Amino acid sequence: MRNKIAVYGGGFDPIHNGHIEIVQILLEKYQMDKVYIVPTVVPPHKSGLVAPIKDRIKMIFLAVDRLSRNIVVSDYELRNVATSYTITTMKYFRKKYPNDDLFFITGSDIFSTIKTWHKYSELLHITKFIVFQRDKYSESFLEENVGLLYIDWVQEGAVIFDDSKISPISSTDMRAYPKNDYLDEGVFKYIQTNNLYNTI
């Protein structure tokens, strides 16, 4: 029997309720057998990570500890401190799960830049994508801006677009103004205790 394995990568700087909503959708709607949360160390398309990777991992544990035993916090990229290319990470998980259905989870804002990703054309042979809508980056936006690549991947079943209503929260906002309304209580306390971000 083939299992369904989701790999959810990102900065998680910090992890917030919007991230948790996506994890819950993966478990409930898509019936994932495992959801790996993989914080990046050196993301190729994003700068300005503030909290050290070890703090971000601790906050993820605090946020998901009571949710489901099917959630795994991965330190893969912590152990491989080079630039966190998606292709490298997914080759690792494909080797780990050679006979299962593998899904890479991302937002539509990030997916819209896929043609700039390192060896992006190889990803189709390794993983499928579940792309969650973010802000103005609708499916029609992807069709127009990513073009035939996106349309072909959808037709081939390699990309699933999910327009579930996710709380419009960003880690950028939470770094500037951490609020316990949008963060797990344990995460909020951790930020305060360790003087991360703007806790004044």
C-alpha positions in Angstrom: 0.0 0.0 0.0 1.4 3.4 -1.0 1.5 6.0 1.7 1.0 9.7 1.2 4.0 11.8 2.4 3.9 15.6 2.5 7.0 17.7 2.8 6.3 21.3 4.0 9.4 23.5 3.7 9.8 27.1 4.7 11.5 29.6 7.0 8.9 29.2 9.8 10.3 32.4 11.3 8.2 32.1 13.3 5.6 29.3 12.7 2.1 30.8 13.0 -1.5 29.8 12.8 -1.6 30.0 9.0 1.1 27.3 8.8 -0.9 25.1 11.3 -4.1 25.5 9.3 -2.2 24.1 6.2 -0.9 21.2 8.2 -4.4 20.4 9.4 -5.7 20.5 5.9 -3.0 18.1 4.7 -4.0 15.7 7.5 -7.7 16.0 7.2 -8.5 16.8 3.5 -5.6 15.0 1.8 -5.3 12.2 4.4 -1.5 12.4 4.5 0.1 9.6 6.4 3.0 11.8 7.4 3.6 15.5 7.2 7.2 16.6 7.4 7.8 20.2 8.5 11.3 21.1 7.1 12.6 24.5 8.2 15.2 25.9 5.8 18.6 27.0 6.9 19.7 29.1 3.9 16.7 29.5 1.5 17.7 30.4 -2.1 14.8 32.8 -2.7 14.4 34.4 0.7 16.6 36.5 2.8 16.2 38.1 6.2 15.6 35.0 8.4 15.9 36.4 11.9 15.7 33.5 14.4 18.4 30.9 14.5 17.4 27.5 13.0 17.5 25.8 16.4 15.0 28.4 17.8 12.8 27.9 14.8 12.8 24.1 15.2 11.9 24.5 18.9 9.0 26.8 18.1 7.7 24.3 15.5 7.8 21.5 18.1 5.9 23.7 20.5 3.2 24.5 17.9 2.6 20.9 16.6 3.4 18.8 19.7 -0.2 18.1 20.5 -1.7 18.0 17.0 -0.9 14.6 15.6 1.7 11.9 15.7 1.7 12.0 11.9 3.6 15.3 12.0 7.4 15.1 11.9 9.7 18.0 12.5 12.7 17.4 10.3 16.2 18.6 10.9 17.4 17.5 7.5 18.4 20.9 6.3 20.0 21.7 9.7 22.3 18.7 9.1 22.9 19.9 5.5 23.8 23.6 5.9 24.4 24.4 2.3 21.7 26.4 0.4 18.4 24.7 0.8 17.4 23.8 -2.7 14.1 22.0 -3.1 15.5 19.5 -5.5 18.1 18.4 -3.0 15.6 18.1 -0.2 13.1 16.2 -2.3 15.8 13.7 -3.6 16.5 12.9 0.0 12.8 12.2 0.8 12.3 10.3 -2.5 15.2 8.0 -1.5 13.6 7.6 2.0 10.2 6.8 0.5 10.9 5.2 -2.9 7.5 3.6 -3.3 5.2 6.2 -1.8 3.3 9.2 -3.1 5.4 12.3 -2.3 4.1 15.9 -2.2 5.9 19.1 -1.8 3.8 21.8 -0.1 4.2 25.5 -0.9 2.3 28.7 -1.3 1.2 30.1 -4.7 3.4 33.2 -4.1 6.5 31.0 -3.9 5.4 28.6 -6.6 5.0 31.5 -9.0 8.8 31.8 -9.1 9.4 28.1 -9.9 11.1 28.8 -13.2 14.0 30.3 -11.2 14.3 27.3 -8.9 17.5 25.2 -9.1 16.8 22.2 -11.5 13.1 22.8 -11.3 12.3 20.6 -14.3 13.6 17.6 -12.4 11.1 18.0 -9.7 8.3 16.6 -11.7 10.1 13.2 -11.7 10.5 13.3 -7.9 7.4 14.8 -6.4 3.9 16.2 -6.8 3.0 19.7 -5.5 0.1 20.9 -3.4 0.0 24.7 -3.9 -2.0 26.8 -1.4 -3.3 30.1 -2.6 -1.6 33.1 -1.0 -3.0 36.6 -1.3 -3.4 37.7 -5.0 -1.5 34.7 -6.4 -4.6 32.9 -7.6 -4.7 30.0 -10.0 -5.4 32.3 -12.9 -2.3 34.3 -11.9 -0.2 31.1 -12.1 -1.7 30.2 -15.4 -0.8 33.6 -16.8 2.6 34.0 -15.2 4.0 30.5 -15.0 2.2 29.6 -18.3 2.3 26.3 -20.0 4.5 24.7 -17.4 1.9 25.2 -14.8 -1.0 24.2 -17.1 0.8 21.0 -18.2 1.7 20.0 -14.7 -1.9 20.4 -13.5 -3.2 18.4 -16.4 -0.6 15.6 -15.6 -1.7 15.6 -12.0 1.6 16.8 -10.8 0.2 20.0 -9.3 -2.9 20.4 -7.1 -4.1 23.9 -6.5 -5.8 24.4 -3.1 -7.8 27.6 -2.6 -8.8 26.8 1.0 -9.3 30.0 3.1 -6.1 30.3 5.2 -5.6 33.0 7.8 -3.9 35.9 6.0 -0.9 36.0 8.4 2.7 36.3 7.4 5.9 35.5 9.4 7.1 39.0 8.4 4.2 40.5 10.4 4.8 38.2 13.3 8.4 39.2 13.5 7.5 42.9 13.6 4.5 42.5 15.9 4.2 39.1 17.6 0.6 38.6 18.7 -0.6 35.6 20.6 -3.9 35.8 18.6 -2.0 34.4 15.6 0.6 32.2 17.4 0.5 29.1 19.5 0.6 30.1 23.1 3.8 28.2 23.7 5.4 29.8 20.6 4.4 33.3 21.8 5.9 32.6 25.3 9.1 31.2 23.7 9.5 34.4 21.6 9.1 36.6 24.7 11.4 34.5 26.9 14.1 34.4 24.3 13.8 38.0 23.2 13.2 37.0 19.6 11.9 39.6 17.1 10.2 42.8 18.3 8.8 41.8 21.7 8.7 45.3 23.2 
